[in-house]
């Protein structure tokens, strides 16, 4: 069963207007990521991956990250559109958050811009977009970032797998 999309107010986007397969677009928004108050990444050179029913996933360039905060993590996963993902952990101030991000070292055609970028789960990190604190996509599997700019309902919570 497909849910009823919420109406988008002026200045908002409905995730139900996003395409499938997903679209990648650049954004000049200021993205800041911290862990326990320590800097992890800062950029105005992010790209957003927009897919039907999902809040945007922000991919940050490697050079936006503080030196030494990213560490390779075990495991991989496959996206039918983007290819094989490798996972990363974030270390700051002696704290390690395992498998909190992922990258596509050799993405499939159409997603090449993701090759030198990392996406992060917002749950254990403090992520802001233009100063607004991000809410993580429900469910813990997908890595979308919810801001006041997007409306759902959002895939990820129990009962949404078939959307």
Phi, psi and omega per residue, in radians:
X1 nan 2.193 3.093
X2 -1.487 2.292 -3.125
X3 -1.283 2.922 3.074
X4 -1.502 2.075 3.118
X5 -1.073 2.487 3.050
X6 -1.302 2.564 3.114
X7 -1.216 2.404 3.102
X8 -1.551 2.287 3.064
X9 -1.435 2.928 3.069
X10 -0.955 2.349 -3.128
X11 1.496 0.001 3.111
X12 -1.927 2.814 3.057
X13 -2.100 2.449 2.992
X14 -1.595 2.278 3.113
X15 -1.171 -0.220 3.106
X16 -1.413 -0.139 3.024
X17 -1.648 -0.123 3.091
X18 -1.276 2.645 -3.065
X19 -1.501 2.948 2.944
X20 -2.411 2.058 0.102
X21 -1.151 2.827 -3.052
X22 -1.146 2.668 3.067
X23 -1.815 2.533 3.061
X24 -1.930 2.296 3.099
X25 -2.456 2.529 3.067
X26 -1.261 2.657 3.051
X27 -2.443 2.396 3.107
X28 -1.547 0.112 -3.114
X29 -1.051 2.593 3.074
X30 -1.448 2.030 3.115
X31 -1.899 2.195 3.138
X32 -2.239 2.290 3.136
X33 -2.185 2.292 3.086
X34 -2.312 2.801 3.034
X35 -2.288 2.047 -3.111
X36 0.923 0.671 3.110
X37 1.436 -0.076 3.135
X38 -1.666 2.476 -3.103
X39 -1.164 2.405 3.059
X40 -2.011 -0.885 -3.120
X41 -2.724 2.596 3.053
X42 -2.536 2.313 3.133
X43 -2.809 2.711 2.889
X44 -2.064 0.376 -3.098
X45 -2.164 0.701 3.115
X46 -1.476 2.828 2.917
X47 -2.126 2.599 3.093
X48 -1.908 2.378 2.995
X49 -1.789 2.136 -3.030
X50 -2.003 2.073 -3.112
X51 -2.343 2.458 -3.117
X52 -0.773 2.267 3.058
X53 1.312 0.005 -3.128
X54 -1.962 2.421 2.945
X55 -1.148 2.770 -3.099
X56 -1.004 2.478 2.978
X57 -1.793 2.138 -3.118
X58 -1.630 2.234 3.078
X59 -1.926 2.160 -3.079
X60 -1.840 2.478 3.117
X61 -1.160 2.579 3.132
X62 -0.930 -0.660 -3.082
X63 -1.278 -0.055 3.050
X64 -1.405 -0.253 -3.057
X65 -1.554 2.531 3.066
X66 -1.096 2.546 3.131
X67 -0.997 2.313 3.038
X68 1.425 -0.030 -3.101
X69 -1.398 -0.470 -3.136
X70 -1.609 2.363 3.070
X71 -2.321 2.442 3.081
X72 -1.078 2.491 3.113
X73 -2.133 2.775 -3.138
X74 -1.295 2.669 3.034
X75 1.730 2.881 3.088
X76 -2.703 2.924 3.052
X77 -2.556 2.961 -3.090
X78 -2.193 2.305 2.987
X79 -1.889 2.299 -3.110
X80 -1.059 -0.409 -3.102
X81 -1.723 -0.736 -2.990
X82 -1.695 -0.424 3.114
X83 1.929 -2.607 -3.072
X84 -1.608 2.191 3.133
X85 -1.722 2.488 2.982
X86 -1.903 2.561 -3.079
X87 -1.725 2.711 3.085
X88 -2.308 2.691 3.006
X89 -1.948 2.821 3.096
X90 -2.094 2.303 3.093
X91 -2.136 2.231 3.074
X92 -2.637 2.327 3.107
X93 1.024 0.555 3.130
X94 1.482 -0.100 3.119
X95 -1.738 2.353 3.101
X96 -1.973 2.204 3.020
X97 -1.907 1.915 -3.023
X98 -1.350 2.490 3.042
X99 0.824 0.831 -3.112
X100 -1.651 -0.034 3.140
X101 -2.684 3.022 -3.139
X102 -2.647 2.804 3.132
X103 -2.499 2.771 3.069
X104 -1.999 1.595 -3.087
X105 -1.034 -0.629 3.114
X106 -2.335 1.308 -3.075
X107 -1.168 2.796 3.100
X108 -1.228 2.823 3.132
X109 -0.929 2.407 -3.114
X110 1.696 -0.266 -3.105
X111 -2.159 0.361 -3.085
X112 -0.986 -0.548 -3.115
X113 -1.078 -0.320 -3.141
X114 -1.408 -0.171 -3.023
X115 -1.022 -0.588 -3.085
X116 -1.954 0.602 -3.067
X117 -2.384 2.801 -3.137
X118 -2.248 2.370 2.986
X119 -1.823 2.619 -3.077
X120 -2.253 2.502 2.949
X121 -1.320 2.358 -3.075
X122 -1.467 -0.140 -3.020
X123 -1.045 -0.861 -3.090
X124 -1.684 -0.077 -3.135
X125 -1.982 2.750 3.013
X126 -1.713 1.963 -3.089
X127 -2.057 2.318 3.071
X128 -2.221 2.609 3.054
X129 -2.176 2.029 -3.048
X130 0.851 0.723 3.073
X131 1.504 -0.162 -3.139
X132 -1.591 2.237 3.105
X133 -1.160 2.284 -3.108
X134 -1.440 2.485 2.977
X135 -1.793 2.321 -3.131
X136 -1.216 2.597 3.041
X137 -1.032 2.410 -3.100
X138 -1.106 2.700 2.993
X139 1.704 -0.382 3.077
X140 1.394 -0.114 3.141
X141 -1.615 -0.820 -3.125
X142 -1.543 2.749 -3.028
X143 -1.958 0.499 -3.140
X144 -1.225 2.682 3.126
X145 -1.975 2.141 -3.129
X146 -1.690 2.192 3.015
X147 -2.220 3.079 3.119
X148 -1.173 -0.183 -3.129
X149 -1.321 -0.337 -3.078
X150 -2.117 2.597 3.061
X151 -2.197 2.678 -3.074
X152 -1.908 -2.447 0.169
X153 -1.190 2.759 -3.030
X154 -1.861 2.413 3.046
X155 -1.181 2.584 3.058
X156 2.337 -0.619 3.139
X157 -1.268 2.803 3.085
X158 -0.899 2.402 3.125
X159 1.562 0.008 -3.085
X160 -1.857 0.037 -3.030
X161 -0.993 -0.635 -3.084
X162 -1.446 0.065 -3.111
X163 -1.204 nan nan
